Amino acid sequence: MLRRTATAYAFTAVLTLGLSGCGGVTVSQETVEKTVSQRLEAQVGQKPDKIECPGDLSAKVGETMTCTLTAGSDELGVNVQVTEVDGTDVKFDIQVDEQ
């Protein structure tokens, strides 16, 4: 089970962009899920059981999505927001809900 604190976990991730089939620049759903899981594990020392995101993340500053973190019987929202796009790199903030 994921350890909790009184504050939500927040951190920034940097990913390489890919191209979606529709011609838009995106970060794949799989890459976002993997990166969120890895960053959370590095932050709190435990890997979540599962991270599920609703789809690819558009590489546009301000773009957001909400993923679901599962740890044991707990499910928490994970808010992802693109903060910077520089060439093929995209930075996004990740905020895990407290409850």
Secondary structure, DSSP 8 states (H G I E B T S, - for coil): -----SS--EEEEEEE-EE-TTS-EEE-HHHHHHHHHHHHHHHHS---SEEE-SS-EE-STT-EEEEEEEETTEEEEEEEEEEEEETTEEEEEEEE---
